């Protein structure tokens, strides 16, 4: 059985559920430990009684070290700070042989077991950003992306994980400072610093808006095939990272400040947004008092069109009317 963990609050509930259901379709046997970052998220997840899911509350999870630094971190920064801690919590409290952290805005197209099989006798798995040249931000945000990381419950895995947790407790902020950024830049030199670290080779693990320009994407008979433009290498997607999708409060949606082809939007974004809408409908039948997309906190004000106008010129506008997305995705 594969063991995964993730964390999200009620504003990301539709994304977290979409990720879970995609995993359920692709992976026959797994446990997903979900750290619910607010009471609303926790209560709904508990009511759903999802197969293979263990819901963890903040009250159960937080220790004195985390509570001590919590007032000094923004909500996003505290989530980042908590990432190594939730992996360590699952390994220790539930005594599993390994645990793979998943960002809540991932979506799976085939079983992640093919990625985890690469680890072999190693104890830690890292995934690279694999930035497209135009978007290479590794100097600031790091070579590796926290999105999909595996740690074994052994000496090598626990040494690296415990070190990472300690560093995030000390410093984890949404700014670049002294070679650090959030929880992520700490990973840059792990292959030289720690033993048993494997960097993922399968190109299907880690498709994202910052690297999808490197690939040609084709959809035929419901199967997605990708080709790396530089090498001509064919591969199947395992997961896509739907980073920074923003739902506004005027029925519009922004899918990122990157160049996204019509094929990418049709193949990846349209089905995913449909899935998010289905998850929203499911959630609101249980609890209609909040928006599980988080759009109530994302105001479209008079400044917004000016802020994103330059993206339109650069071909990276990517703002659409959500209720017309399927028929005609341009807003």
PAZAPA-4460 file (N, C-alpha, C; in steps of 0.05 Angstrom, whole numbers, plus 32768, in hexadecimal, padded with zeros to 4 digits):
% residues 331
    n_x    n_y    n_z   ca_x   ca_y   ca_z    c_x    c_y    c_z   seq   type   mol
   8011   7FE8   8000   8000   8000   8000   8012   8019   8000     1      X     A
   800A   802D   7FF0   8018   8046   7FEF   800C   805A   8003     2      X     A
   801D   8069   8010   8015   807C   8024   801B   8098   801B     3      X     A
   8007   80A9   801B   800A   80C5   8013   8000   80D8   8029     4      X     A
   8009   80F0   8028   7FFE   8105   803A   7FFC   811F   802B     5      X     A
   7FEA   8130   8034   7FE6   814A   8029   7FDB   815C   803E     6      X     A
   7FD9   8176   8038   7FCC   8189   804A   7FBF   819F   803A     7      X     A
   7FA8   81A8   8044   7F99   81BE   8037   7F83   81C7   804A     8      X     A
   7F79   81DF   8044   7F63   81EA   8054   7F4A   81EA   8043     9      X     A
   7F34   81F6   804D   7F1B   81F5   8040   7F1B   8204   8025    10      X     A
   7F2D   8218   8022   7F2F   8226   8009   7F3B   8215   7FF2    11      X     A
   7F48   81FF   7FFA   7F53   81ED   7FE6   7F45   81D2   7FE7    12      X     A
   7F2E   81D1   7FF3   7F20   81B7   7FF7   7F19   81AA   7FDC    13      X     A
   7F0F   81BA   7FC9   7F08   81AE   7FAF   7F20   81A3   7FA1    14      X     A
   7F37   81B0   7FA3   7F50   81A6   7F97   7F59   818D   7FA5    15      X     A
   7F59   818D   7FC0   7F61   8175   7FCE   7F51   815D   7FC8    16      X     A
   7F37   8161   7FC5   7F25   814A   7FBF   7F29   8140   7FA2    17      X     A
   7F2E   8153   7F90   7F34   814C   7F74   7F4D   813B   7F73    18      X     A
   7F61   8143   7F82   7F7A   8134   7F83   7F75   8118   7F8E    19      X     A
   7F66   8116   7FA4   7F60   80FC   7FB0   7F52   80EA   7F9C    20      X     A
   7F3D   80F4   7F8E   7F2E   80E3   7F7C   7F3F   80DA   7F64    21      X     A
   7F51   80EC   7F5B   7F63   80E4   7F45   7F76   80CD   7F4E    22      X     A
   7F7F   80CF   7F67   7F90   80BB   7F72   7F81   80A1   7F75    23      X     A
   7F68   80A3   7F7E   7F57   808B   7F81   7F53   807C   7F67    24      X     A
   7F50   808B   7F51   7F4C   807E   7F37   7F66   8070   7F2D    25      X     A
   7F7D   807B   7F35   7F96   8071   7F2A   7FA5   805D   7F3B    26      X     A
   7F9F   805E   7F55   7FAF   804F   7F68   7F9D   803B   7F78    27      X     A
   7FA0   8021   7F74   7F8D   800E   7F80   7F8E   800C   7F9E    28      X     A
   7FA5   8012   7FAA   7FA8   800E   7FC7   7FB9   8024   7FD3    29      X     A
   7FAD   8035   7FE3   7FBC   804B   7FEF   7FAF   8055   8008    30      X     A
   7FBE   8064   8018   7FB4   8074   802E   7FBC   8090   802A    31      X     A
   7FA9   80A3   802D   7FAF   80BF   802B   7FA9   80CC   8046    32      X     A
   7FBE   80D7   8052   7FBB   80E5   806B   7FB8   8103   8065    33      X     A
   7FA1   810F   806C   7F9B   812B   8066   7F9C   813B   8080    34      X     A
   7FAE   814F   8080   7FAE   8162   8096   7F9B   8179   808F    35      X     A
   7F85   817A   809D   7F70   818F   8097   7F78   81A8   80A6    36      X     A
   7F7C   81BE   8097   7F87   81D6   80A2   7F72   81E9   80AE    37      X     A
   7F59   81E1   80AF   7F45   81F0   80BE   7F2E   81DD   80C6    38      X     A
   7F1D   81E6   80D8   7F07   81D4   80E2   7EF3   81CD   80CC    39      X     A
   7EED   81E0   80BB   7ED9   81DB   80A5   7EE3   81C4   8094    40      X     A
   7EFC   81C6   808C   7F08   81B1   807B   7F08   8196   808A    41      X     A
   7F0F   8196   80A3   7F10   817E   80B3   7EF4   8171   80B5    42      X     A
   7EE0   8181   80BC   7EC5   8177   80C0   7EBA   816B   80A7    43      X     A
   7EBE   8178   8090   7EB3   816D   8077   7EC1   8154   806F    44      X     A
   7EDB   8153   8071   7EE9   813B   806A   7EE1   8123   807C    45      X     A
   7EDD   8128   8095   7ED4   8113   80A7   7EB9   8109   80A0    46      X     A
   7EA7   811B   8098   7E8C   8113   8090   7E8C   8102   8076    47      X     A
   7E9F   8108   8065   7EA0   80FA   804B   7EA9   80DD   804E    48      X     A
   7EB8   80D7   8063   7EC1   80BC   8068   7ECE   80B0   804F    49      X     A
   7EE1   80BD   8044   7EEE   80B5   802B   7EFF   809C   802F    50      X     A
   7EFC   8089   801D   7F0A   8070   801F   7F28   8075   801D    51      X     A
   7F38   8069   802F   7F55   806C   802E   7F60   8086   8039    52      X     A
   7F4E   8096   8045   7F57   80B1   804F   7F57   80B1   806D    53      X     A
   7F6C   80BC   8078   7F6E   80C2   8095   7F70   80E0   8098    54      X     A
   7F5C   80EC   80A5   7F5B   8109   80A9   7F68   8110   80C3    55      X     A
   7F79   8124   80C2   7F88   812C   80DA   7F82   814A   80DF    56      X     A
   7F7B   8150   80F8   7F75   816C   80FF   7F8F   817A   8107    57      X     A
   7F8E   8195   8106   7FA4   81A4   8110   7FAA   819F   812D    58      X     A
   7F95   819B   813D   7F97   8196   8159   7FA8   817C   815E    59      X     A
   7FA3   8168   814E   7FB2   814F   8151   7FCF   8153   8148    60      X     A
   7FD3   8163   8134   7FED   8164   8126   8001   8177   8133    61      X     A
   7FF8   818F   813B   800A   81A4   8144   8019   819D   815D    62      X     A
   8033   81A2   815D   8043   819E   8175   804D   81B9   8180    63      X     A
   805C   81B9   8195   8065   81D2   81A1   8077   81E2   818E    64      X     A
   8087   81D5   817E   8099   81E4   816C   8088   81F3   8157    65      X     A
   8074   81E5   814C   8063   81F2   8137   8052   8208   8143    66      X     A
   8047   8203   815A   8036   8218   8167   8046   8230   816F    67      X     A
   805F   822C   8175   8071   8243   817D   8075   8256   8166    68      X     A
   8079   824B   814D   807F   825D   8137   8067   8265   8127    69      X     A
   8050   8259   812C   8038   825D   811C   8030   827A   811B    70      X     A
   8030   828A   8130   8028   82A6   812F   8039   82B7   811C    71      X     A
   8051   82AE   8117   8064   82BD   8107   8062   82B6   80E9    72      X     A
   8051   82A4   80E1   804F   829B   80C5   8034   82A2   80BA    73      X     A
   8033   82A9   80A0   8019   82AC   8092   800D   8290   808F    74      X     A
   7FF4   828F   8087   7FE7   8275   8084   7FF6   8263   8070    75      X     A
   7FFE   826F   8059   800D   8260   8045   8028   8257   8050    76      X     A
   8036   8269   805E   8050   8263   8069   804E   824D   807E    77      X     A
   8038   824D   808D   8034   8238   80A2   802F   821D   8094    78      X     A
   8020   821D   807E   801C   8204   806F   8037   81F9   8066    79      X     A
   8048   820B   805A   8062   8202   8051   8073   81F8   8069    80      X     A
   8072   8206   807F   8081   81FE   8097   8078   81E2   80A0    81      X     A
   805E   81DC   809D   8053   81C3   80A7   8058   81AB   8094    82      X     A
   8061   81B0   807C   8064   819A   8069   8076   8184   8073    83      X     A
   808F   8189   807A   80A0   8173   8084   8095   8167   809E    84      X     A
   8087   8177   80AE   807D   816D   80C7   8066   815A   80C3    85      X     A
   8055   815D   80AF   803F   814A   80AB   804A   8130   80A0    86      X     A
   805F   8131   808F   806B   8118   8086   8077   8109   809E    87      X     A
   8086   8117   80AF   8092   810B   80C6   807C   8100   80D9    88      X     A
   8067   810F   80DD   8051   8107   80EE   8045   80EC   80E5    89      X     A
   8041   80EA   80CA   8035   80D1   80C0   8049   80BA   80C3    90      X     A
   8062   80BE   80BD   8076   80A9   80C0   8078   809F   80DD    91      X     A
   8077   80B1   80F0   807B   80AA   810C   8061   80A0   8119    92      X     A
   804C   80AE   8116   8033   80A7   8124   8025   808F   8118    93      X     A
   8027   808C   80FD   8019   8076   80F0   802C   8060   80E7    94      X     A
   8046   8064   80ED   805A   804F   80E9   8058   8042   80CE    95      X     A
   8056   8052   80B9   8056   8048   809D   8073   8046   8093    96      X     A
   8078   8036   807F   8093   8032   8076   809D   8049   8065    97      X     A
   808B   8058   8059   8092   8070   804A   807A   8081   8047    98      X     A
   807E   809B   8041   8068   80AD   803C   8070   80C1   8027    99      X     A
   805D   80C6   8014   8062   80D8   7FFE   8050   80F1   8002   100      X     A
   805C   8108   8003   804D   8121   8005   8042   8129   7FEA   101      X     A
   8029   8132   7FE9   801C   813B   7FD1   8011   8157   7FD5   102      X     A
   8017   816A   7FC3   8008   8183   7FC3   7FEB   817E   7FBC   103      X     A
   7FD9   818E   7FC8   7FBD   818A   7FC5   7FB3   8190   7FA9   104      X     A
   7FC3   819F   7F99   7FBA   81A7   7F7E   7FC7   8196   7F69   105      X     A
   7FD0   817D   7F70   7FD8   816A   7F5C   7FBF   815B   7F52   106      X     A
   7FC2   814F   7F3A   7FAD   813E   7F2F   7FBB   8127   7F20   107      X     A
   7FB3   810E   7F26   7FC0   80F7   7F1C   7FB2   80EB   7F03   108      X     A
   7FC3   80E2   7EF0   7FB9   80D6   7ED8   7FC1   80B9   7ED5   109      X     A
   7FD5   80B1   7EE5   7FDC   8095   7EE8   7FE9   8090   7F03   110      X     A
   7FED   8078   7F0A   7FF6   8072   7F26   8012   807D   7F2C   111      X     A
   8014   808B   7F43   802F   8095   7F4B   8042   807F   7F53   112      X     A
   8039   8066   7F53   804C   8050   7F5A   8063   804F   7F47   113      X     A
   805F   8056   7F2E   8075   8056   7F1A   808B   806A   7F22   114      X     A
   8083   807F   7F2F   8096   8093   7F38   80A5   8089   7F51   115      X     A
   8096   807E   7F63   80A2   8074   7F7C   80B4   805C   7F78   116      X     A
   80AE   804D   7F63   80BF   8036   7F5D   80DC   803E   7F56   117      X     A
   80DF   8056   7F4D   80FA   8060   7F46   810C   8062   7F5E   118      X     A
   8101   8065   7F76   8110   806A   7F8E   8123   8052   7F94   119      X     A
   8119   803A   7F8F   812A   8023   7F94   8133   8021   7FB1   120      X     A
   814D   801F   7FB5   8158   801D   7FD0   815E   8039   7FDD   121      X     A
   8158   804E   7FCF   815B   8069   7FDA   8144   806E   7FED   122      X     A
   8146   8085   7FFB   8133   808A   8011   8123   80A4   800E   123      X     A
   812B   80B5   7FFB   811E   80CF   7FF7   811A   80D3   7FD9   124      X     A
   8103   80DD   7FD1   80FE   80E4   7FB5   80F8   8101   7FB2   125      X     A
   8106   810F   7FA0   8101   812B   7F9A   80F7   812D   7F7D   126      X     A
   80E7   8142   7F77   80DF   8147   7F5C   80E8   8163   7F55   127      X     A
   80F4   8166   7F3D   80FD   817F   7F33   80E6   8190   7F28   128      X     A
   80EA   81AB   7F28   80D7   81BC   7F1A   80D8   81B8   7EFC   129      X     A
   80F0   81B2   7EF2   80F4   81AF   7ED5   80E9   81C8   7EC6   130      X     A
   80F0   81DF   7ECF   80E6   81F7   7EC3   80EB   81F9   7EA5   131      X     A
   80D8   8204   7E97   80DD   820D   7E7B   80F1   8225   7E7D   132      X     A
   8102   8228   7E69   8116   823D   7E6A   810B   8259   7E70   133      X     A
   80F4   8260   7E65   80E8   827A   7E69   80DF   827E   7E86   134      X     A
   80DB   8269   7E95   80D0   826B   7EB0   80E3   8261   7EC6   135      X     A
   80FC   825D   7EBF   810F   8252   7ED2   8112   8264   7EEA   136      X     A
   8108   825B   7F00   8109   826B   7F19   8117   825B   7F2F   137      X     A
   8128   8249   7F27   8135   8237   7F3A   8148   8247   7F4D   138      X     A
   8153   825D   7F44   8164   826D   7F55   8156   8277   7F6E   139      X     A
   813C   827D   7F6B   812C   8287   7F81   811C   8271   7F8F   140      X     A
   810D   8261   7F7F   80FB   824E   7F8A   8106   8232   7F8C   141      X     A
   811E   822E   7F82   812B   8214   7F86   8129   8201   7F6E   142      X     A
   813B   81EE   7F6D   813B   81DA   7F58   8124   81C6   7F5B   143      X     A
   811D   81C0   7F74   8109   81AB   7F79   80EF   81B7   7F82   144      X     A
   80DA   81A8   7F7D   80BF   81B1   7F85   80B4   819E   7F9A   145      X     A
   80A9   81A9   7FAF   80A0   8199   7FC6   8088   8188   7FBE   146      X     A
   807B   818D   7FA8   8062   8181   7F9E   805F   8163   7FA3   147      X     A
   8075   8153   7FA0   8074   8136   7FA1   808F   812C   7FAC   148      X     A
   808F   8125   7FC6   80A8   811D   7FD3   80A2   8104   7FE4   149      X     A
   80B4   80F1   7FE2   80B1   80D8   7FF2   80C8   80D5   8005   150      X     A
   80C1   80CC   801D   80D5   80C6   8032   80CF   80AA   803D   151      X     A
   80E4   809A   803F   80E1   8080   804C   80E5   8084   806A   152      X     A
   80D9   8072   8079   80DB   8073   8096   80F3   8063   809F   153      X     A
   810B   806D   8097   8124   8061   809E   8138   8077   80A6   154      X     A
   8150   806F   80AC   8164   8083   80B6   8169   8099   80A1   155      X     A
   816E   8091   8088   8174   80A5   8073   815C   80B8   806F   156      X     A
   8144   80AD   806E   812C   80BD   8069   8127   80D0   8080   157      X     A
   8129   80C6   8099   8123   80D6   80B0   8138   80EC   80B6   158      X     A
   8151   80E6   80AF   8166   80FB   80B3   8160   8113   80A1   159      X     A
   815A   810E   8087   8154   8124   8075   813B   8133   807C   160      X     A
   8126   8123   8083   810C   812F   808A   810D   813F   80A3   161      X     A
   811B   8135   80B8   811D   8144   80D1   812D   815D   80CE   162      X     A
   8142   815C   80BE   8152   8174   80B8   8140   8189   80AA   163      X     A
   8130   8181   8097   811F   8193   8088   810A   819F   809B   164      X     A
   80FE   818F   80AC   80EA   819A   80BF   80F7   81AF   80D1   165      X     A
   810F   81A9   80DB   811D   81BD   80ED   8122   81D7   80DF   166      X     A
   812B   81D5   80C5   8130   81EE   80B6   8116   81FE   80B2   167      X     A
   8100   81F0   80AC   80E7   81FE   80A7   80DC   820B   80C1   168      X     A
   80E1   81FE   80D7   80D9   820A   80F1   80E9   8224   80F5   169      X     A
   8103   8223   80EF   8114   823A   80F2   810C   8251   80E0   170      X     A
   8107   824B   80C6   8102   825F   80B2   80F2   8253   809B   171      X     A
   80DB   825F   8095   80CB   8256   807F   80B7   826D   8078   172      X     A
   80C0   827D   8065   80B0   8295   805E   80AE   8297   803F   173      X     A
   809A   82A6   8037   8095   82AA   801A   80A6   82C1   800F   174      X     A
   80C0   82BE   8013   80D2   82D2   8008   80EE   82C5   8005   175      X     A
   80FD   82D0   7FF3   8119   82C7   7FEF   812B   82D5   8002   176      X     A
   813B   82C5   8011   814D   82D1   8025   8164   82BE   802A   177      X     A
   817C   82C8   8026   8194   82B8   802C   8194   829C   8020   178      X     A
   818B   829B   8007   818B   8281   7FF9   8174   826F   8001   179      X     A
   8160   827A   800F   8149   826A   8017   8130   8275   800A   180      X     A
   811C   8264   8007   8101   826C   7FFF   80EE   8257   8009   181      X     A
   80DB   825F   801B   80C7   824C   8025   80D4   8233   802F   182      X     A
   80C6   821C   8029   80D0   8202   8031   80E1   81F5   801B   183      X     A
   80E2   8202   8004   80EB   81F4   7FEC   8109   81F6   7FE6   184      X     A
   8114   820E   7FEA   8130   8212   7FE2   8143   8201   7FF3   185      X     A
   8139   81F8   800A   814A   81E7   801B   8152   81CD   800D   186      X     A
   8143   81C5   7FF8   8147   81AB   7FEC   815E   81AB   7FD7   187      X     A
   8168   81C3   7FD0   817A   81C5   7FB9   8192   81B3   7FBA   188      X     A
   819F   81B0   7FD1   81B8   81A1   7FD2   81B5   8185   7FDF   189      X     A
   819C   817B   7FE0   8198   8162   7FEE   81A7   814A   7FE2   190      X     A
   81AA   814A   7FC8   81B8   8133   7FBC   81D5   8131   7FC5   191      X     A
   81E0   8148   7FCC   81FC   8148   7FD6   81FE   8147   7FF4   192      X     A
   81E9   8150   8002   81E9   8151   801F   81E0   8137   802D   193      X     A
   81CC   812A   8022   81C1   8113   802F   81C4   80FA   801D   194      X     A
   81C6   80E3   802A   81C8   80CA   801C   81AC   80C0   8015   195      X     A
   81AA   80B1   7FFF   8192   80A4   7FF7   817D   80B6   7FEB   196      X     A
   8185   80CB   7FDE   8172   80DE   7FD1   8171   80D8   7FB3   197      X     A
   8159   80D4   7FA9   8155   80CE   7F8C   8145   80E5   7F80   198      X     A
   814E   80EF   7F69   813F   8103   7F5A   812F   80F6   7F44   199      X     A
   8115   80FB   7F44   8103   80EE   7F31   810C   80F2   7F14   200      X     A
   810C   80DC   7F05   8113   80DE   7EE8   80FB   80DE   7ED6   201      X     A
   80E5   80D1   7EDE   80CE   80CE   7ECD   80C1   80EA   7EC8   202      X     A
   80C0   80F2   7EAE   80B6   810C   7EA7   8098   810F   7EAD   203      X     A
   808A   80F9   7EB0   806D   80FA   7EB6   8067   8103   7ED2   204      X     A
   807B   8103   7EE3   8076   810C   7EFE   807F   8129   7F01   205      X     A
   806C   813B   7F01   8074   8157   7F05   806E   816A   7EEF   206      X     A
   805B   8163   7EDD   8051   8176   7EC9   8044   818D   7ED8   207      X     A
   804A   81A5   7ECE   8041   81BD   7EDC   8040   81D5   7EC9   208      X     A
   8033   81EA   7ED0   8031   8201   7EBE   804C   820E   7EB8   209      X     A
   8060   820A   7EC9   807A   8216   7EC5   808C   8205   7EB3   210      X     A
   8083   81EC   7EAC   8094   81DC   7E9A   8085   81CF   7E83   211      X     A
   806B   81D3   7E82   805B   81C5   7E6D   8062   81CF   7E51   212      X     A
   806F   81E6   7E4F   8078   81F1   7E35   808E   81DF   7E28   213      X     A
   809A   81CE   7E38   80B0   81BD   7E2E   80A5   81A5   7E1F   214      X     A
   808A   81A1   7E20   807E   8188   7E16   8068   818D   7E02   215      X     A
   8065   817B   7DEF   804E   817A   7DDE   803A   8167   7DEB   216      X     A
   8020   816F   7DEB   800C   8160   7DF9   7FF7   8157   7DE5   217      X     A
   7FF0   813E   7DE5   7FDC   8133   7DD2   7FC7   8123   7DE2   218      X     A
   7FAE   8125   7DDA   7F99   8116   7DE7   7F8A   8107   7DD2   219      X     A
   7F8B   80EC   7DD4   7F7C   80DB   7DC2   7F70   80C4   7DD1   220      X     A
   7F57   80BE   7DCB   7F49   80A8   7DD8   7F4C   80A9   7DF7   221      X     A
   7F4A   80C2   7E02   7F4A   80C6   7E1F   7F66   80C2   7E2B   222      X     A
   7F7A   80BA   7E1B   7F95   80B6   7E25   7FA6   80CF   7E1F   223      X     A
   7FB5   80D8   7E32   7FC6   80EF   7E2E   7FE2   80E5   7E29   224      X     A
   7FEF   80F0   7E14   800A   80E9   7E0E   801A   8103   7E0C   225      X     A
   8032   8103   7E17   8043   811A   7E17   805E   8114   7E09   226      X     A
   8069   8128   7DFD   8083   8125   7DF0   8095   813C   7DF8   227      X     A
   80AD   8136   7E02   80C0   814B   7E08   80CB   8156   7DEE   228      X     A
   80C7   8170   7DE9   80CE   817C   7DD0   80EC   8179   7DC9   229      X     A
   80FD   817C   7DDD   811A   817C   7DD9   8125   8161   7DD1   230      X     A
   811A   814C   7DDD   8125   8131   7DD9   8113   811F   7DC8   231      X     A
   80F9   8127   7DC6   80E6   8115   7DB8   80DD   80FE   7DC9   232      X     A
   80E3   80FE   7DE2   80DC   80E8   7DF4   80BE   80E9   7DFA   233      X     A
   80B1   80D2   7DF7   8095   80CF   7DFD   8091   80C5   7E1A   234      X     A
   807D   80CF   7E27   8077   80C6   7E42   805A   80CB   7E49   235      X     A
   8050   80BD   7E5D   8034   80C0   7E66   8035   80D2   7E7F   236      X     A
   8022   80E4   7E82   8021   80F5   7E9A   8018   80E4   7EB2   237      X     A
   8026   80E8   7EC9   801E   80DC   7EE2   800E   80F0   7EF3   238      X     A
   8018   8108   7EF5   8008   811D   7F02   800F   8138   7EF7   239      X     A
   7FFC   814A   7EF9   7FFF   8166   7EF1   7FFB   8177   7F0A   240      X     A
   800B   818B   7F0D   8009   819D   7F24   7FFB   81B6   7F1C   241      X     A
   7FE2   81B9   7F24   7FD1   81D0   7F1C   7FD6   81E7   7F2F   242      X     A
   7FEE   81F2   7F2D   7FF7   8207   7F3F   7FE9   8222   7F3A   243      X     A
   7FE1   822F   7F4F   7FD8   824B   7F4F   7FC0   8250   7F3D   244      X     A
   7FAD   823E   7F3E   7F93   8243   7F32   7F83   8255   7F46   245      X     A
   7F7A   826B   7F3C   7F6C   827F   7F4D   7F4F   8282   7F44   246      X     A
   7F3C   827C   7F56   7F20   8281   7F51   7F19   829D   7F5C   247      X     A
   7F0F   82AE   7F4A   7F07   82C9   7F53   7EE9   82C9   7F5A   248      X     A
   7EE1   82DE   7F68   7EC5   82DF   7F71   7EB2   82EA   7F5C   249      X     A
   7EBA   82EC   7F43   7EA8   82F5   7F2E   7EA5   82E0   7F18   250      X     A
   7EA8   82C7   7F20   7EA5   82B0   7F0E   7EBB   82AF   7EF9   251      X     A
   7ED2   82BA   7F00   7EE9   82B7   7EEE   7EFF   82A7   7EFC   252      X     A
   7F11   829C   7EEC   7F26   828B   7EF6   7F40   8292   7EE7   253      X     A
   7F55   8291   7EF6   7F70   8295   7EEB   7F80   827C   7EEE   254      X     A
   7F8C   8272   7ED9   7F9A   8258   7EDA   7FB8   825B   7ED8   255      X     A
   7FC2   8273   7EDE   7FDF   8276   7EE1   7FEC   8289   7ECE   256      X     A
   8003   8293   7ED6   8012   82A7   7EC6   8027   8299   7EB5   257      X     A
   801E   8286   7EA4   8030   8277   7E93   8023   8274   7E77   258      X     A
   8033   826F   7E64   8029   8269   7E49   801E   824D   7E48   259      X     A
   8004   824B   7E43   7FF7   8231   7E42   7FE9   822E   7E27   260      X     A
   7FF0   8219   7E19   7FE5   8215   7DFE   7FC8   820C   7E00   261      X     A
   7FBA   820E   7DEA   7F9E   8205   7DE9   7F9D   81E7   7DEF   262      X     A
   7FB1   81D8   7DE5   7FB1   81BB   7DEA   7FB4   81B5   7E08   263      X     A
   7FC5   81C4   7E15   7FC9   81C0   7E32   7FAF   81C7   7E41   264      X     A
   7FA3   81DD   7E3A   7F8A   81E5   7E47   7F74   81D1   7E43   265      X     A
   7F72   81C7   7E2A   7F5D   81B4   7E24   7F62   8199   7E32   266      X     A
   7F7B   8191   7E32   7F82   8176   7E3C   7F82   8175   7E5A   267      X     A
   7F8E   8189   7E67   7F92   8188   7E84   7F7E   819A   7E93   268      X     A
   7F7C   81B3   7E8B   7F6D   81C6   7E9C   7F4F   81C3   7E9B   269      X     A
   7F44   81BF   7E83   7F27   81BC   7E81   7F1D   81A5   7E92   270      X     A
   7F28   818D   7E8F   7F1E   8176   7EA0   7F22   817C   7EBE   271      X     A
   7F39   8188   7EC5   7F3E   818D   7EE1   7F2A   81A1   7EEC   272      X     A
   7F25   81B6   7EDE   7F12   81CA   7EE8   7EF6   81BF   7EEA   273      X     A
   7EEE   81AD   7ED7   7ED5   819F   7EDA   7ED4   818E   7EF3   274      X     A
   7EEA   8181   7EF9   7EEC   8170   7F11   7EE9   8182   7F2A   275      X     A
   7EF6   8199   7F2A   7EF4   81AB   7F41   7ED7   81B4   7F45   276      X     A
   7EC9   81B9   7F2F   7EAD   81C1   7F31   7E9C   81AA   7F3D   277      X     A
   7EA1   8192   7F35   7E93   817B   7F40   7E98   8178   7F5E   278      X     A
   7EB1   817C   7F65   7EB8   817B   7F82   7EAA   8191   7F91   279      X     A
   7EA8   81A9   7F86   7E9B   81BF   7F93   7E7D   81B8   7F97   280      X     A
   7E71   81AD   7F83   7E54   81A5   7F86   7E51   8191   7F9C   281      X     A
   7E63   817D   7F9D   7E61   8169   7FB2   7E64   8175   7FCE   282      X     A
   7E77   8187   7FD0   7E7D   8194   7FEA   7E65   81A5   7FF3   283      X     A
   7E5A   81B5   7FE1   7E45   81C8   7FE8   7E2B   81BA   7FEF   284      X     A
   7E27   81A1   7FE6   7E10   8193   7FEF   7E12   818C   800C   285      X     A
   7E2A   818A   8016   7E2F   8184   8032   7E31   819D   8043   286      X     A
   7E3E   81B2   8038   7E43   81CA   8047   7E43   81E2   8034   287      X     A
   7E2C   81F0   8031   7E2A   8206   801D   7E34   8220   8027   288      X     A
   7E3F   8222   803F   7E45   823C   804B   7E60   8248   8042   289      X     A
   7E6F   8239   8032   7E8A   8243   802A   7E8F   823A   800D   290      X     A
   7EA4   8246   8001   7EAC   823F   7FE6   7EC5   822E   7FE7   291      X     A
   7EC4   8214   7FE0   7EDC   8203   7FE2   7EF0   8209   7FCC   292      X     A
   7EEB   821B   7FBA   7EFF   8225   7FA7   7F0F   823C   7FB3   293      X     A
   7F05   8248   7FC8   7F13   825F   7FD4   7F0E   8279   7FC6   294      X     A
   7EFA   827A   7FB4   7EF7   8293   7FA4   7EEB   82AA   7FB4   295      X     A
   7EDE   82A5   7FCA   7ED3   82BB   7FD9   7EE9   82CE   7FE5   296      X     A
   7F01   82C3   7FE7   7F17   82D4   7FF0   7F28   82E0   7FDA   297      X     A
   7F20   82DB   7FC1   7F2F   82E5   7FAA   7F1E   82FA   7F9B   298      X     A
   7F22   8313   7FA3   7F12   8328   7F97   7F1D   8331   7F7C   299      X     A
   7F0A   8335   7F69   7F11   8340   7F4F   7F0A   835E   7F51   300      X     A
   7F1F   836E   7F56   7F1A   838B   7F59   7F23   839A   7F40   301      X     A
   7F22   83B4   7F41   7F29   83C4   7F2A   7F46   83C2   7F23   302      X     A
   7F58   83BA   7F35   7F74   83B8   7F30   7F7B   839E   7F20   303      X     A
   7F6A   838A   7F23   7F71   8370   7F18   7F76   8370   7EFA   304      X     A
   7F64   837C   7EE9   7F6A   837C   7ECD   7F84   8389   7EC5   305      X     A
   7F8C   839E   7ED4   7FA5   83AC   7ECE   7FBD   839A   7ED6   306      X     A
   7FB9   838C   7EEC   7FCF   837B   7EF6   7FD5   8364   7EE3   307      X     A
   7FC1   835A   7ED5   7FC6   8343   7EC4   7FC6   834B   7EA6   308      X     A
   7FC3   8364   7E9F   7FC2   836D   7E83   7FDC   8365   7E75   309      X     A
   7FF2   8369   7E82   800C   8362   7E75   800E   8345   7E6E   310      X     A
   8000   8334   7E7C   8000   8317   7E76   7FF3   8312   7E5B   311      X     A
   7FDE   8322   7E55   7FD0   831E   7E3C   7FE2   8324   7E25   312      X     A
   7FF2   8338   7E27   8005   8340   7E12   801A   832A   7E0F   313      X     A
   8022   831E   7E25   8037   8309   7E24   802C   82ED   7E1D   314      X     A
   8011   82EB   7E19   8005   82D1   7E14   8002   82C0   7E2C   315      X     A
   8001   82CD   7E44   7FFE   82BE   7E5D   7FE6   82C9   7E6D   316      X     A
   7FD2   82D2   7E60   7FBB   82DE   7E6E   7FAC   82C9   7E7F   317      X     A
   7FA2   82B4   7E72   7F97   829C   7E80   7F82   82A3   7E95   318      X     A
   7F70   82B6   7E8E   7F59   82BC   7E9F   7F40   82B5   7E90   319      X     A
   7F2E   82A6   7E9C   7F17   829B   7E8E   7EFE   829E   7E9F   320      X     A
   7EE7   829D   7E92   7ECE   829B   7EA1   7EC9   827D   7EA6   321      X     A
   7EC7   8276   7EBF   7EC6   825A   7EC7   7EAD   824C   7EBC   322      X     A
   7E96   825B   7EBB   7E7D   824F   7EB3   7E7B   824B   7E95   323      X     A
   7E8F   8255   7E86   7E8F   8251   7E69   7EA8   8241   7E60   324      X     A
   7EB6   8237   7E73   7ED1   822B   7E6E   7ECE   8214   7E5B   325      X     A
   7EBB   8203   7E5E   7EB8   81EB   7E4E   7EB0   81F2   7E31   326      X     A
   7E9D   8205   7E2E   7E93   820C   7E14   7EA7   821C   7E04   327      X     A
   7EB2   8230   7E12   7EC5   8243   7E05   7ED7   824E   7E1B   328      X     A
   7EEF   8242   7E1E   7EFF   8248   7E36   7F08   8265   7E38   329      X     A
   7F09   8274   7E23   7F12   8290   7E26   7EFB   82A1   7E31   330      X     A
   7F01   82B1   7E45   7EED   82C2   7E51   7EEA   82DC   7E42   331      X     A
***
